[in-house]
Amino acid sequence: MAIRYIRSLTGRRRTPDANRQLGLALAFVAGAINAGGFLAVQQYTSHMTGIVSSMADNAVLGAYDLLLRGASALLSFMAGAACSAIMVNYSRRRRLHSAFALPLLFEAFLLLCFGFLGPRLAAVDGLVVSLTVMLLCFIMGLQNALITKVSKAEIRTTHVTGIITDIGIELGKLFYWNGPTPPGQPRVLANRGRLKLLTALALSFFAGGVVGAYGFKHVGYTATVPLSLVLGVLAVVPALDDVRRYVRRAGRG
């Protein structure tokens, strides 16, 4: 039963329920990485809006070193998203069961690297920013692109600006007083199911942030190891399905 459930979450065949449940799990992980990672690198690594805004400010102020730091973080996030898209599209064309699991396994591996090598990476500069910042931004881009492709852009997990905006829109419709409705005009009605999902995503991100910050405060970089294990568990079944299929084909050959 557990294997079947995990396969439904990250396997090739998708359902709306699986997308929602995977989104909630990844929102928790993203919140933990973003909030907890801030204690390690003193920078939020999923907030590209803030990074682009700070780049504009630093360009005007002449702080070109900070401008380049922002550009490094931005390019790292973009590279992670591109990597996720490449992995998913490559797997889809070959009809692999692990089309959506492979990016999660890669993310799990990178989190393990961050957990065990974080202090050393923090001392090494990339372009003009530490490799820890670039690594976390890459991970955030990787995950956000994955859930975007899985849910066909209906779910985001690494930032909550859009989520909070959509919650506000649904609340506006929920509390809208329709009154007498003119002929031919539809009533304004909230999508209560979507409102519940959006609220759950925001709360999951917050809960992950609390857990991640607590872990980084008391444990340090290795607080990412349990997160890596969670991602590994979520992704391992479809990956093993592909391994078994490959072994069967090799045996026939």
ZADO-1210 file (C-alpha; in nm, 4 decimals, padded with zeros to 6 digits):
<atoms>
<atom x="00.0000" y="00.0000" z="00.0000" code="MET" pos="1"/>
<atom x="00.2793" y="00.2438" z="00.0916" code="ALA" pos="2"/>
<atom x="00.4674" y="00.1651" z="-00.2302" code="ILE" pos="3"/>
<atom x="00.1556" y="00.2231" z="-00.4370" code="ARG" pos="4"/>
<atom x="00.0944" y="00.5549" z="-00.2605" code="TYR" pos="5"/>
<atom x="00.4503" y="00.6779" z="-00.3170" code="ILE" pos="6"/>
<atom x="00.4302" y="00.5719" z="-00.6813" code="ARG" pos="7"/>
<atom x="00.1115" y="00.7758" z="-00.7189" code="SER" pos="8"/>
<atom x="00.2816" y="01.0865" z="-00.5766" code="LEU" pos="9"/>
<atom x="00.5850" y="01.0984" z="-00.8043" code="THR" pos="10"/>
<atom x="00.5084" y="00.8535" z="-01.0843" code="GLY" pos="11"/>
<atom x="00.4480" y="00.9378" z="-01.4476" code="ARG" pos="12"/>
<atom x="00.0714" y="00.9000" z="-01.4255" code="ARG" pos="13"/>
<atom x="-00.0740" y="01.2031" z="-01.2491" code="ARG" pos="14"/>
<atom x="-00.3990" y="01.2791" z="-01.0678" code="THR" pos="15"/>
<atom x="-00.5147" y="01.6102" z="-00.9161" code="PRO" pos="16"/>
<atom x="-00.5032" y="01.4568" z="-00.5674" code="ASP" pos="17"/>
<atom x="-00.1459" y="01.3372" z="-00.6191" code="ALA" pos="18"/>
<atom x="-00.0423" y="01.6826" z="-00.7423" code="ASN" pos="19"/>
<atom x="-00.1939" y="01.8473" z="-00.4365" code="ARG" pos="20"/>
<atom x="-00.0357" y="01.6058" z="-00.1902" code="GLN" pos="21"/>
<atom x="00.3039" y="01.6303" z="-00.3572" code="LEU" pos="22"/>
<atom x="00.2703" y="02.0090" z="-00.3587" code="GLY" pos="23"/>
<atom x="00.2054" y="02.0158" z="00.0160" code="LEU" pos="24"/>
<atom x="00.5087" y="01.7969" z="00.0858" code="ALA" pos="25"/>
<atom x="00.7348" y="02.0075" z="-00.1355" code="LEU" pos="26"/>
<atom x="00.6023" y="02.3326" z="00.0122" code="ALA" pos="27"/>
<atom x="00.7078" y="02.2048" z="00.3556" code="PHE" pos="28"/>
<atom x="01.0542" y="02.1153" z="00.2252" code="VAL" pos="29"/>
<atom x="01.0888" y="02.4504" z="00.0476" code="ALA" pos="30"/>
<atom x="00.9877" y="02.6416" z="00.3596" code="GLY" pos="31"/>
<atom x="01.2435" y="02.4499" z="00.5641" code="ALA" pos="32"/>
<atom x="01.5216" y="02.5115" z="00.3114" code="ILE" pos="33"/>
<atom x="01.4376" y="02.8793" z="00.2651" code="ASN" pos="34"/>
<atom x="01.3942" y="02.9778" z="00.6297" code="ALA" pos="35"/>
<atom x="01.6544" y="02.7424" z="00.7676" code="GLY" pos="36"/>
<atom x="01.9001" y="02.8245" z="00.4926" code="GLY" pos="37"/>
<atom x="01.8737" y="03.1915" z="00.5828" code="PHE" pos="38"/>
<atom x="02.0377" y="03.1141" z="00.9162" code="LEU" pos="39"/>
<atom x="02.3224" y="02.9469" z="00.7283" code="ALA" pos="40"/>
<atom x="02.3811" y="03.1914" z="00.4415" code="VAL" pos="41"/>
<atom x="02.2004" y="03.5075" z="00.5641" code="GLN" pos="42"/>
<atom x="01.9953" y="03.5216" z="00.2468" code="GLN" pos="43"/>
<atom x="01.6574" y="03.3905" z="00.1371" code="TYR" pos="44"/>
<atom x="01.7202" y="03.1780" z="-00.1675" code="THR" pos="45"/>
<atom x="01.3732" y="03.1367" z="-00.3192" code="SER" pos="46"/>
<atom x="01.2758" y="03.5053" z="-00.3273" code="HIS" pos="47"/>
<atom x="01.3764" y="03.6056" z="-00.6812" code="MET" pos="48"/>
<atom x="01.1497" y="03.9131" z="-00.6688" code="THR" pos="49"/>
<atom x="01.3533" y="04.0536" z="-00.3815" code="GLY" pos="50"/>
<atom x="01.6809" y="03.9594" z="-00.5462" code="ILE" pos="51"/>
<atom x="01.5914" y="04.1327" z="-00.8740" code="VAL" pos="52"/>
<atom x="01.4726" y="04.4407" z="-00.6832" code="SER" pos="53"/>
<atom x="01.7967" y="04.4518" z="-00.4830" code="SER" pos="54"/>
<atom x="01.9926" y="04.4207" z="-00.8088" code="MET" pos="55"/>
<atom x="01.8145" y="04.7283" z="-00.9424" code="ALA" pos="56"/>
<atom x="01.8823" y="04.9200" z="-00.6202" code="ASP" pos="57"/>
<atom x="02.2496" y="04.8227" z="-00.6188" code="ASN" pos="58"/>
<atom x="02.2883" y="04.9161" z="-00.9859" code="ALA" pos="59"/>
<atom x="02.1628" y="05.2685" z="-00.9089" code="VAL" pos="60"/>
<atom x="02.3713" y="05.2963" z="-00.5917" code="LEU" pos="61"/>
<atom x="02.6836" y="05.1807" z="-00.7684" code="GLY" pos="62"/>
<atom x="02.7233" y="04.8731" z="-00.5481" code="ALA" pos="63"/>
<atom x="02.8320" y="04.6568" z="-00.8366" code="TYR" pos="64"/>
<atom x="02.9702" y="04.3794" z="-00.6182" code="ASP" pos="65"/>
<atom x="02.6253" y="04.3330" z="-00.4640" code="LEU" pos="66"/>
<atom x="02.4697" y="04.3554" z="-00.8110" code="LEU" pos="67"/>
<atom x="02.6884" y="04.0677" z="-00.9252" code="LEU" pos="68"/>
<atom x="02.6002" y="03.8688" z="-00.6154" code="ARG" pos="69"/>
<atom x="02.2333" y="03.9033" z="-00.6972" code="GLY" pos="70"/>
<atom x="02.3000" y="03.8042" z="-01.0575" code="ALA" pos="71"/>
<atom x="02.4844" y="03.4916" z="-00.9413" code="SER" pos="72"/>
<atom x="02.1913" y="03.3888" z="-00.7218" code="ALA" pos="73"/>
<atom x="01.9425" y="03.4627" z="-01.0002" code="LEU" pos="74"/>
<atom x="02.1382" y="03.2635" z="-01.2597" code="LEU" pos="75"/>
<atom x="02.1719" y="02.9733" z="-01.0158" code="SER" pos="76"/>
<atom x="01.7935" y="02.9630" z="-00.9624" code="PHE" pos="77"/>
<atom x="01.7406" y="02.9799" z="-01.3385" code="MET" pos="78"/>
<atom x="01.9934" y="02.7023" z="-01.3989" code="ALA" pos="79"/>
<atom x="01.8117" y="02.4810" z="-01.1474" code="GLY" pos="80"/>
<atom x="01.4812" y="02.5376" z="-01.3258" code="ALA" pos="81"/>
<atom x="01.6426" y="02.4632" z="-01.6628" code="ALA" pos="82"/>
<atom x="01.8004" y="02.1447" z="-01.5248" code="CYS" pos="83"/>
<atom x="01.4636" y="02.0254" z="-01.3958" code="SER" pos="84"/>
<atom x="01.2986" y="02.0921" z="-01.7326" code="ALA" pos="85"/>
<atom x="01.5722" y="01.9024" z="-01.9162" code="ILE" pos="86"/>
<atom x="01.5422" y="01.6012" z="-01.6860" code="MET" pos="87"/>
<atom x="01.1626" y="01.5890" z="-01.7059" code="VAL" pos="88"/>
<atom x="01.1499" y="01.6315" z="-02.0840" code="ASN" pos="89"/>
<atom x="01.4258" y="01.3756" z="-02.1406" code="TYR" pos="90"/>
<atom x="01.2439" y="01.1214" z="-01.9230" code="SER" pos="91"/>
<atom x="00.9069" y="01.1896" z="-02.0839" code="ARG" pos="92"/>
<atom x="01.0403" y="01.1291" z="-02.4336" code="ARG" pos="93"/>
<atom x="01.1671" y="00.7908" z="-02.3170" code="ARG" pos="94"/>
<atom x="00.8463" y="00.7201" z="-02.1244" code="ARG" pos="95"/>
<atom x="01.0307" y="00.6633" z="-01.7960" code="LEU" pos="96"/>
<atom x="00.8296" y="00.6125" z="-01.4799" code="HIS" pos="97"/>
<atom x="01.0681" y="00.8467" z="-01.2974" code="SER" pos="98"/>
<atom x="01.0124" y="01.1549" z="-01.5123" code="ALA" pos="99"/>
<atom x="00.9149" y="01.3567" z="-01.2048" code="PHE" pos="100"/>
<atom x="01.1129" y="01.1523" z="-00.9538" code="ALA" pos="101"/>
<atom x="01.4585" y="01.2134" z="-01.1007" code="LEU" pos="102"/>
<atom x="01.4663" y="01.5870" z="-01.0196" code="PRO" pos="103"/>
<atom x="01.3615" y="01.5027" z="-00.6625" code="LEU" pos="104"/>
<atom x="01.6404" y="01.2469" z="-00.6324" code="LEU" pos="105"/>
<atom x="01.8836" y="01.5062" z="-00.7630" code="PHE" pos="106"/>
<atom x="01.7507" y="01.7582" z="-00.5128" code="GLU" pos="107"/>
<atom x="01.7897" y="01.5014" z="-00.2341" code="ALA" pos="108"/>
<atom x="02.1520" y="01.4446" z="-00.3395" code="PHE" pos="109"/>
<atom x="02.2248" y="01.8181" z="-00.3446" code="LEU" pos="110"/>
<atom x="02.0721" y="01.8607" z="00.0007" code="LEU" pos="111"/>
<atom x="02.2982" y="01.5838" z="00.1293" code="LEU" pos="112"/>
<atom x="02.5949" y="01.7681" z="-00.0201" code="CYS" pos="113"/>
<atom x="02.4805" y="02.0879" z="00.1469" code="PHE" pos="114"/>
<atom x="02.4308" y="01.9111" z="00.4791" code="GLY" pos="115"/>
<atom x="02.7727" y="01.7448" z="00.4916" code="PHE" pos="116"/>
<atom x="02.9840" y="01.9913" z="00.2916" code="LEU" pos="117"/>
<atom x="02.8045" y="02.3182" z="00.3732" code="GLY" pos="118"/>
<atom x="03.0714" y="02.4650" z="00.6046" code="PRO" pos="119"/>
<atom x="03.3428" y="02.3990" z="00.3457" code="ARG" pos="120"/>
<atom x="03.1327" y="02.5320" z="00.0578" code="LEU" pos="121"/>
<atom x="03.0593" y="02.8488" z="00.2552" code="ALA" pos="122"/>
<atom x="03.4304" y="02.9309" z="00.2497" code="ALA" pos="123"/>
<atom x="03.4526" y="02.8976" z="-00.1305" code="VAL" pos="124"/>
<atom x="03.3410" y="03.1825" z="-00.3549" code="ASP" pos="125"/>
<atom x="03.1634" y="03.1085" z="-00.6793" code="GLY" pos="126"/>
<atom x="03.1374" y="03.4036" z="-00.9154" code="LEU" pos="127"/>
<atom x="03.1102" y="03.6611" z="-00.6370" code="VAL" pos="128"/>
<atom x="02.8853" y="03.4779" z="-00.3958" code="VAL" pos="129"/>
<atom x="02.9426" y="03.1706" z="-00.1802" code="SER" pos="130"/>
<atom x="02.8743" y="02.8314" z="-00.3311" code="LEU" pos="131"/>
<atom x="02.6241" y="02.7625" z="-00.0528" code="THR" pos="132"/>
<atom x="02.4012" y="03.0463" z="-00.1761" code="VAL" pos="133"/>
<atom x="02.4341" y="02.9323" z="-00.5361" code="MET" pos="134"/>
<atom x="02.3569" y="02.5726" z="-00.4371" code="LEU" pos="135"/>
<atom x="02.0429" y="02.6641" z="-00.2409" code="LEU" pos="136"/>
<atom x="01.9186" y="02.8900" z="-00.5223" code="CYS" pos="137"/>
<atom x="01.9794" y="02.6083" z="-00.7705" code="PHE" pos="138"/>
<atom x="01.7801" y="02.3686" z="-00.5505" code="ILE" pos="139"/>
<atom x="01.4912" y="02.6144" z="-00.5225" code="MET" pos="140"/>
<atom x="01.4793" y="02.6622" z="-00.8992" code="GLY" pos="141"/>
<atom x="01.4968" y="02.2873" z="-00.9539" code="LEU" pos="142"/>
<atom x="01.2025" y="02.2207" z="-00.7227" code="GLN" pos="143"/>
<atom x="00.9853" y="02.5090" z="-00.8385" code="ASN" pos="144"/>
<atom x="01.0198" y="02.4086" z="-01.2028" code="ALA" pos="145"/>
<atom x="00.9358" y="02.0485" z="-01.1164" code="LEU" pos="146"/>
<atom x="00.6083" y="02.1199" z="-00.9355" code="ILE" pos="147"/>
<atom x="00.5203" y="02.3724" z="-01.2077" code="THR" pos="148"/>
<atom x="00.5515" y="02.1019" z="-01.4756" code="LYS" pos="149"/>
<atom x="00.3811" y="01.8378" z="-01.2610" code="VAL" pos="150"/>
<atom x="00.0770" y="02.0550" z="-01.1880" code="SER" pos="151"/>
<atom x="00.0764" y="02.2411" z="-01.5219" code="LYS" pos="152"/>
<atom x="00.1553" y="02.5697" z="-01.3440" code="ALA" pos="153"/>
<atom x="-00.1320" y="02.5387" z="-01.0946" code="GLU" pos="154"/>
<atom x="00.0909" y="02.4888" z="-00.7887" code="ILE" pos="155"/>
<atom x="00.4025" y="02.6702" z="-00.6684" code="ARG" pos="156"/>
<atom x="00.5978" y="02.5650" z="-00.3609" code="THR" pos="157"/>
<atom x="00.9101" y="02.7768" z="-00.3184" code="THR" pos="158"/>
<atom x="00.7488" y="03.1169" z="-00.2639" code="HIS" pos="159"/>
<atom x="00.4148" y="03.2305" z="-00.1288" code="VAL" pos="160"/>
<atom x="00.3539" y="03.5691" z="-00.2940" code="THR" pos="161"/>
<atom x="00.1347" y="03.4177" z="-00.5638" code="GLY" pos="162"/>
<atom x="-00.0297" y="03.1856" z="-00.3138" code="ILE" pos="163"/>
<atom x="-00.1274" y="03.4719" z="-00.0823" code="ILE" pos="164"/>
<atom x="-00.2519" y="03.6744" z="-00.3799" code="THR" pos="165"/>
<atom x="-00.4732" y="03.3878" z="-00.4939" code="ASP" pos="166"/>
<atom x="-00.6030" y="03.3394" z="-00.1392" code="ILE" pos="167"/>
<atom x="-00.7005" y="03.7052" z="-00.1353" code="GLY" pos="168"/>
<atom x="-00.8783" y="03.6694" z="-00.4699" code="ILE" pos="169"/>
<atom x="-01.0770" y="03.3692" z="-00.3510" code="GLU" pos="170"/>
<atom x="-01.1637" y="03.5424" z="-00.0228" code="LEU" pos="171"/>
<atom x="-01.2834" y="03.8432" z="-00.2209" code="GLY" pos="172"/>
<atom x="-01.5147" y="03.6165" z="-00.4181" code="LYS" pos="173"/>
<atom x="-01.6204" y="03.4313" z="-00.1034" code="LEU" pos="174"/>
<atom x="-01.7349" y="03.7467" z="00.0740" code="PHE" pos="175"/>
<atom x="-01.8743" y="03.9174" z="-00.2349" code="TYR" pos="176"/>
<atom x="-02.2459" y="03.9960" z="-00.1984" code="TRP" pos="177"/>
<atom x="-02.4068" y="03.9114" z="-00.5299" code="ASN" pos="178"/>
<atom x="-02.7456" y="04.0686" z="-00.4651" code="GLY" pos="179"/>
<atom x="-02.9914" y="04.0568" z="-00.7558" code="PRO" pos="180"/>
<atom x="-02.8043" y="03.9041" z="-01.0480" code="THR" pos="181"/>
<atom x="-02.8655" y="04.0649" z="-01.3908" code="PRO" pos="182"/>
<atom x="-02.9867" y="03.8240" z="-01.6608" code="PRO" pos="183"/>
<atom x="-02.7006" y="03.6477" z="-01.8343" code="GLY" pos="184"/>
<atom x="-02.4481" y="03.7430" z="-01.5657" code="GLN" pos="185"/>
<atom x="-02.2927" y="03.4570" z="-01.3618" code="PRO" pos="186"/>
<atom x="-02.2855" y="03.4798" z="-00.9829" code="ARG" pos="187"/>
<atom x="-01.9517" y="03.5507" z="-00.8190" code="VAL" pos="188"/>
<atom x="-01.8599" y="03.2331" z="-00.6326" code="LEU" pos="189"/>
<atom x="-01.5383" y="03.1317" z="-00.4617" code="ALA" pos="190"/>
<atom x="-01.3626" y="02.8091" z="-00.5516" code="ASN" pos="191"/>
<atom x="-01.3631" y="02.6662" z="-00.2005" code="ARG" pos="192"/>
<atom x="-01.1526" y="02.3656" z="-00.2965" code="GLY" pos="193"/>
<atom x="-00.8812" y="02.5884" z="-00.4396" code="ARG" pos="194"/>
<atom x="-00.9012" y="02.8175" z="-00.1360" code="LEU" pos="195"/>
<atom x="-00.8410" y="02.5204" z="00.0947" code="LYS" pos="196"/>
<atom x="-00.5460" y="02.4043" z="-00.1160" code="LEU" pos="197"/>
<atom x="-00.3858" y="02.7488" z="-00.1256" code="LEU" pos="198"/>
<atom x="-00.4280" y="02.7915" z="00.2491" code="THR" pos="199"/>
<atom x="-00.2796" y="02.4475" z="00.3097" code="ALA" pos="200"/>
<atom x="00.0199" y="02.5302" z="00.0865" code="LEU" pos="201"/>
<atom x="00.0875" y="02.8541" z="00.2742" code="ALA" pos="202"/>
<atom x="00.0603" y="02.6810" z="00.6111" code="LEU" pos="203"/>
<atom x="00.2801" y="02.3953" z="00.4943" code="SER" pos="204"/>
<atom x="00.5477" y="02.6408" z="00.3800" code="PHE" pos="205"/>
<atom x="00.5271" y="02.8200" z="00.7168" code="PHE" pos="206"/>
<atom x="00.5441" y="02.4942" z="00.9125" code="ALA" pos="207"/>
<atom x="00.8459" y="02.3874" z="00.7097" code="GLY" pos="208"/>
<atom x="01.0080" y="02.7236" z="00.7786" code="GLY" pos="209"/>
<atom x="00.9623" y="02.6823" z="01.1526" code="VAL" pos="210"/>
<atom x="01.1047" y="02.3297" z="01.1466" code="VAL" pos="211"/>
<atom x="01.3926" y="02.4288" z="00.9177" code="GLY" pos="212"/>
<atom x="01.4884" y="02.7350" z="01.1204" code="ALA" pos="213"/>
<atom x="01.4762" y="02.5346" z="01.4434" code="TYR" pos="214"/>
<atom x="01.6889" y="02.2620" z="01.2882" code="GLY" pos="215"/>
<atom x="01.9522" y="02.4995" z="01.1526" code="PHE" pos="216"/>
<atom x="01.9647" y="02.6864" z="01.4821" code="LYS" pos="217"/>
<atom x="02.0254" y="02.3763" z="01.6912" code="HIS" pos="218"/>
<atom x="02.1877" y="02.1301" z="01.4501" code="VAL" pos="219"/>
<atom x="02.3415" y="02.3361" z="01.1716" code="GLY" pos="220"/>
<atom x="02.3909" y="02.2307" z="00.8130" code="TYR" pos="221"/>
<atom x="02.3061" y="01.8657" z="00.8791" code="THR" pos="222"/>
<atom x="01.9446" y="01.9717" z="00.9426" code="ALA" pos="223"/>
<atom x="01.8972" y="01.9242" z="00.5667" code="THR" pos="224"/>
<atom x="01.9707" y="01.5508" z="00.5889" code="VAL" pos="225"/>
<atom x="01.6168" y="01.4543" z="00.7056" code="PRO" pos="226"/>
<atom x="01.4739" y="01.6699" z="00.4261" code="LEU" pos="227"/>
<atom x="01.6933" y="01.4844" z="00.1795" code="SER" pos="228"/>
<atom x="01.5673" y="01.1521" z="00.3120" code="LEU" pos="229"/>
<atom x="01.2057" y="01.2646" z="00.2733" code="VAL" pos="230"/>
<atom x="01.2661" y="01.3571" z="-00.0902" code="LEU" pos="231"/>
<atom x="01.4481" y="01.0300" z="-00.1486" code="GLY" pos="232"/>
<atom x="01.1568" y="00.8285" z="-00.0099" code="VAL" pos="233"/>
<atom x="00.9113" y="01.0226" z="-00.2267" code="LEU" pos="234"/>
<atom x="01.1114" y="00.9567" z="-00.5434" code="ALA" pos="235"/>
<atom x="01.2634" y="00.6130" z="-00.4996" code="VAL" pos="236"/>
<atom x="00.9716" y="00.3914" z="-00.6137" code="VAL" pos="237"/>
<atom x="00.9356" y="00.5260" z="-00.9718" code="PRO" pos="238"/>
<atom x="01.3140" y="00.5185" z="-01.0060" code="ALA" pos="239"/>
<atom x="01.3217" y="00.1528" z="-00.9021" code="LEU" pos="240"/>
<atom x="01.0407" y="00.0823" z="-01.1486" code="ASP" pos="241"/>
<atom x="01.2665" y="00.2081" z="-01.4266" code="ASP" pos="242"/>
<atom x="01.5598" y="00.0023" z="-01.2968" code="VAL" pos="243"/>
<atom x="01.3465" y="-00.3135" z="-01.2973" code="ARG" pos="244"/>
<atom x="01.2247" y="-00.2406" z="-01.6496" code="ARG" pos="245"/>
<atom x="01.5820" y="-00.1899" z="-01.7689" code="TYR" pos="246"/>
<atom x="01.6947" y="-00.5156" z="-01.6073" code="VAL" pos="247"/>
<atom x="01.4072" y="-00.7077" z="-01.7713" code="ARG" pos="248"/>
<atom x="01.4918" y="-00.5658" z="-02.1136" code="ARG" pos="249"/>
<atom x="01.8596" y="-00.6414" z="-02.0663" code="ALA" pos="250"/>
<atom x="01.7723" y="-00.9983" z="-01.9693" code="GLY" pos="251"/>
<atom x="01.5677" y="-01.0454" z="-02.2833" code="ARG" pos="252"/>
<atom x="01.8508" y="-00.9130" z="-02.4968" code="GLY" pos="253"/>
</atoms>
